[in-house]
Structure formats: structure tokens, C-alpha cells
Amino acid sequence: MTATPPLDDKRLPEHGAEWGDGVVLRGRSRGSGVEVEVSNPRGPKPQRVLTGMGDVVTRGAKTYVKPQAEDGEDFAVVAGY
């Protein structure tokens, strides 16, 4: 298990950081439940969200997060692969 990665001034880890058994997917919300495309820091598609408020969706080669965050708010979820 990986230690908690460093957090920024918004108390969020960097996109792609390893955290526990997963990897951080981070972005800026366009509204609660609205998909935001994020880069996939690993080869296979994410299988599930381990922590954080949102869902991970993969269509084709693209990865999206549907966060439960207000429009313009930065979010992070930890995805398991």
C-alpha cells in the first residue's frame, strides 16, 4: 500500500498519484454528475472508484469522471484498476 501522496493548497493530491491500491484521477467539475474527460495514467481502464464522490466511465480509449461536485470545483477520486 502506498502512503498518502502530498496534497496541494486545495487539499487534493496530484492527478496520477498512487494512493493506497489505486490512482488519483483529478479534474475540474462542470456540475454534479456531468462527465469530465481525464487522462488515464495507467494502461487498462479503471474498474471502480475506491474513494471519492463520483463514478468512472470508460468509452473507447477515453476515461471520464462524473463527479459529485459543484461547477468549477476541483475534484479527485481514487480509481482501482
MOKAUR-V502435 format. One record per residue. N is the residue number from 1. RES is the residue in one letter. SS is DSSP state (2 for helix, 1 for strand, 0 for the rest). PHI is phi in whole degrees, 0 to 359 (* if undefined). D_FIRST is the distance of its C-alpha to the first C-alpha in Angstrom with 1 decimal. Layout:
BEGIN
n->N res->RES ss->SS phi->PHI d_first->D_FIRST
n->N res->RES ss->SS phi->PHI d_first->D_FIRST
END
This chain:
BEGIN
n->1 res->M ss->0 phi->* d_first->0.0
n->2 res->T ss->1 phi->274 d_first->3.8
n->3 res->A ss->0 phi->294 d_first->6.6
n->4 res->T ss->0 phi->301 d_first->9.4
n->5 res->P ss->0 phi->288 d_first->11.6
n->6 res->P ss->0 phi->300 d_first->15.2
n->7 res->L ss->1 phi->253 d_first->17.5
n->8 res->D ss->0 phi->273 d_first->21.1
n->9 res->D ss->0 phi->293 d_first->24.3
n->10 res->K ss->0 phi->268 d_first->23.8
n->11 res->R ss->0 phi->67 d_first->20.5
n->12 res->L ss->0 phi->240 d_first->18.8
n->13 res->P ss->1 phi->281 d_first->16.1
n->14 res->E ss->0 phi->289 d_first->17.4
n->15 res->H ss->0 phi->301 d_first->17.8
n->16 res->G ss->0 phi->89 d_first->15.5
n->17 res->A ss->0 phi->292 d_first->12.7
n->18 res->E ss->1 phi->281 d_first->9.1
n->19 res->W ss->1 phi->217 d_first->7.7
n->20 res->G ss->1 phi->62 d_first->4.8
n->21 res->D ss->0 phi->266 d_first->5.9
n->22 res->G ss->1 phi->227 d_first->9.1
n->23 res->V ss->1 phi->229 d_first->11.5
n->24 res->V ss->1 phi->284 d_first->14.0
n->25 res->L ss->1 phi->247 d_first->17.6
n->26 res->R ss->1 phi->232 d_first->20.1
n->27 res->G ss->1 phi->196 d_first->23.8
n->28 res->R ss->1 phi->243 d_first->27.0
n->29 res->S ss->0 phi->293 d_first->28.4
n->30 res->R ss->0 phi->251 d_first->31.9
n->31 res->G ss->0 phi->129 d_first->32.2
n->32 res->S ss->0 phi->301 d_first->30.4
n->33 res->G ss->0 phi->84 d_first->29.8
n->34 res->V ss->0 phi->271 d_first->31.1
n->35 res->E ss->1 phi->294 d_first->29.1
n->36 res->V ss->1 phi->235 d_first->27.8
n->37 res->E ss->1 phi->287 d_first->27.1
n->38 res->V ss->1 phi->231 d_first->23.9
n->39 res->S ss->0 phi->287 d_first->22.9
n->40 res->N ss->0 phi->261 d_first->20.3
n->41 res->P ss->0 phi->287 d_first->17.8
n->42 res->R ss->0 phi->234 d_first->17.0
n->43 res->G ss->0 phi->293 d_first->19.7
n->44 res->P ss->0 phi->286 d_first->19.5
n->45 res->K ss->0 phi->283 d_first->20.2
n->46 res->P ss->0 phi->298 d_first->17.7
n->47 res->Q ss->0 phi->264 d_first->18.0
n->48 res->R ss->1 phi->193 d_first->17.3
n->49 res->V ss->1 phi->268 d_first->16.4
n->50 res->L ss->1 phi->273 d_first->13.3
n->51 res->T ss->1 phi->214 d_first->14.5
n->52 res->G ss->0 phi->111 d_first->17.7
n->53 res->M ss->0 phi->259 d_first->21.3
n->54 res->G ss->1 phi->163 d_first->22.4
n->55 res->D ss->1 phi->237 d_first->22.5
n->56 res->V ss->1 phi->250 d_first->21.6
n->57 res->V ss->1 phi->233 d_first->24.6
n->58 res->T ss->1 phi->238 d_first->25.2
n->59 res->R ss->1 phi->231 d_first->28.8
n->60 res->G ss->0 phi->63 d_first->29.7
n->61 res->A ss->0 phi->262 d_first->27.6
n->62 res->K ss->1 phi->257 d_first->27.0
n->63 res->T ss->1 phi->244 d_first->24.2
n->64 res->Y ss->1 phi->231 d_first->25.1
n->65 res->V ss->1 phi->243 d_first->23.6
n->66 res->K ss->1 phi->255 d_first->26.0
n->67 res->P ss->1 phi->281 d_first->24.9
n->68 res->Q ss->0 phi->256 d_first->26.4
n->69 res->A ss->0 phi->216 d_first->27.5
n->70 res->E ss->0 phi->292 d_first->30.9
n->71 res->D ss->0 phi->306 d_first->32.6
n->72 res->G ss->0 phi->87 d_first->31.7
n->73 res->E ss->0 phi->274 d_first->28.6
n->74 res->D ss->1 phi->287 d_first->25.3
n->75 res->F ss->1 phi->222 d_first->22.4
n->76 res->A ss->1 phi->213 d_first->18.7
n->77 res->V ss->1 phi->232 d_first->16.8
n->78 res->V ss->1 phi->255 d_first->13.3
n->79 res->A ss->1 phi->257 d_first->14.1
n->80 res->G ss->1 phi->262 d_first->12.5
n->81 res->Y ss->0 phi->248 d_first->14.1
END
